[in-house]
Amino acid sequence: MGHLEYSEAKKVVVKGLMILGVVTIAEVFVALFGNGHIIHGFYLHKIVFYPVMIGLSLYKAYFIVYEFMHMRYEVKGLAMSVLLPTLLLVWAIIAFFQEGTSWGKRRELIHQKDKETIHETQQPSETGMLDDDRTYQIQ
């Protein structure tokens, strides 16, 4: 944008802000419509709702980086040196969520087995009382 006159650059910025405003209004409308706030009782299914919201957000991020951070006007090598680490960051976030979910499920399974073990060791004896000499160990 350094080669543009002031009035031309101003038009480019205003056009960019208008595009971002329209996309933001579309995101808000989809969010309100999809969650049943505009038409009560109508909800968009997650299969439709999530990709639309993610797509609109990614478009805004792309537009901001390429227009306002001037990546459109840079050489391809510099643009890739910025964008590729960003893709790795997104991959890392997805991997951490996957690992956290897996860890949480295993932890819940361990707690469930511990409860079953405690329940099995606390069975009453023939007299109806718990044996005093039992040791209750959690494995």
C-alpha positions as CSV (number, residue, x, y, z in Angstrom):
1,M,0.0,0.0,0.0
2,G,3.0,2.3,0.1
3,H,2.6,3.0,-3.6
4,L,-0.9,4.3,-3.2
5,E,-1.9,7.9,-2.8
6,Y,-3.5,8.9,0.5
7,S,-7.1,9.0,-0.9
8,E,-6.6,5.6,-2.6
9,A,-5.2,4.1,0.6
10,K,-8.0,5.5,2.6
11,K,-10.5,3.9,0.2
12,V,-8.8,0.5,0.6
13,V,-8.9,0.8,4.4
14,V,-12.6,1.8,4.4
15,K,-13.4,-1.1,2.1
16,G,-11.5,-3.5,4.4
17,L,-13.3,-2.2,7.4
18,M,-16.7,-2.6,5.6
19,I,-15.8,-6.2,4.7
20,L,-14.8,-7.0,8.3
21,G,-18.0,-5.3,9.5
22,V,-20.2,-7.3,7.2
23,V,-18.5,-10.6,8.1
24,T,-18.8,-9.8,11.8
25,I,-22.5,-9.0,11.5
26,A,-23.0,-12.3,9.6
27,E,-21.2,-14.1,12.4
28,V,-23.5,-12.5,15.0
29,F,-26.6,-13.3,13.0
30,V,-25.6,-16.9,12.5
31,A,-24.8,-17.3,16.2
32,L,-28.2,-15.8,17.2
33,F,-30.1,-17.7,14.5
34,G,-28.3,-21.0,15.2
35,N,-28.9,-20.9,18.9
36,G,-32.7,-20.2,18.6
37,H,-32.7,-16.5,19.6
38,I,-34.2,-15.2,16.4
39,I,-36.7,-17.9,15.8
40,H,-37.6,-19.5,19.1
41,G,-37.3,-23.3,19.0
42,F,-35.1,-23.3,15.8
43,Y,-31.6,-24.5,16.2
44,L,-28.9,-25.1,13.6
45,H,-27.3,-28.5,13.9
46,K,-23.6,-28.5,15.0
47,I,-22.6,-30.0,11.7
48,V,-23.7,-26.8,10.0
49,F,-23.2,-24.3,12.7
50,Y,-19.6,-24.9,13.6
51,P,-18.1,-25.0,10.1
52,V,-20.0,-21.8,9.2
53,M,-18.7,-20.0,12.3
54,I,-15.1,-21.4,11.9
55,G,-15.2,-20.4,8.2
56,L,-16.2,-16.9,8.8
57,S,-13.6,-16.5,11.6
58,L,-10.9,-17.9,9.4
59,Y,-11.9,-15.5,6.6
60,K,-11.6,-12.6,8.9
61,A,-8.2,-13.7,10.2
62,Y,-7.0,-14.2,6.6
63,F,-8.2,-10.8,5.5
64,I,-6.6,-9.0,8.5
65,V,-3.3,-10.7,8.0
66,Y,-3.2,-10.2,4.2
67,E,-4.6,-6.7,4.0
68,F,-3.8,-4.9,7.3
69,M,-0.6,-6.7,8.1
70,H,0.5,-6.2,4.4
71,M,1.3,-9.9,3.7
72,R,-0.4,-9.5,0.3
73,Y,2.4,-7.1,-0.7
74,E,5.3,-9.2,0.6
75,V,7.4,-11.8,-1.2
76,K,6.1,-15.3,-1.1
77,G,9.0,-16.6,1.1
78,L,8.3,-14.1,3.9
79,A,4.6,-14.8,3.8
80,M,5.2,-18.5,4.1
81,S,7.7,-18.0,7.0
82,V,4.9,-16.3,8.9
83,L,2.0,-18.6,7.9
84,L,3.6,-22.0,8.3
85,P,4.5,-21.6,12.0
86,T,0.9,-20.5,12.5
87,L,-0.3,-23.8,11.0
88,L,2.0,-25.7,13.3
89,L,0.5,-23.7,16.3
90,V,-3.0,-24.7,15.2
91,W,-1.9,-28.4,14.9
92,A,-0.3,-28.2,18.4
93,I,-3.5,-26.9,19.9
94,I,-5.6,-29.7,18.3
95,A,-3.1,-32.2,19.5
96,F,-3.2,-30.9,23.0
97,F,-7.0,-31.0,23.1
98,Q,-6.9,-34.6,21.8
99,E,-4.3,-35.6,24.4
100,G,-6.2,-33.9,27.2
101,T,-9.4,-35.6,26.3
102,S,-7.7,-39.0,26.2
103,W,-6.0,-38.3,29.6
104,G,-9.4,-37.2,31.1
105,K,-11.1,-40.4,29.9
106,R,-8.3,-42.6,31.3
107,R,-8.5,-40.7,34.6
108,E,-12.3,-41.2,34.9
109,L,-11.8,-44.9,34.2
110,I,-9.2,-45.1,37.0
111,H,-11.6,-43.4,39.4
112,Q,-14.4,-45.7,38.4
113,K,-12.2,-48.8,39.0
114,D,-11.2,-47.4,42.4
115,K,-14.8,-47.0,43.4
116,E,-15.5,-50.5,42.4
117,T,-12.5,-51.8,44.3
118,I,-13.6,-50.0,47.5
119,H,-17.1,-51.2,47.1
120,E,-16.0,-54.8,46.7
121,T,-13.7,-54.7,49.8
122,Q,-16.5,-53.3,52.0
123,Q,-18.9,-56.2,51.7
124,P,-20.4,-57.0,55.1
125,S,-19.5,-60.3,56.8
126,E,-21.9,-63.0,57.8
127,T,-22.7,-61.0,61.0
128,G,-23.8,-58.0,58.9
129,M,-20.8,-55.9,60.2
130,L,-17.7,-54.9,58.3
131,D,-14.6,-56.8,59.3
132,D,-12.2,-54.6,61.3
133,D,-9.0,-56.2,60.1
134,R,-9.5,-55.5,56.4
135,T,-7.2,-53.1,54.7
136,Y,-8.7,-50.8,52.1
137,Q,-6.1,-50.1,49.5
138,I,-6.6,-48.1,46.3
139,Q,-4.6,-49.5,43.5
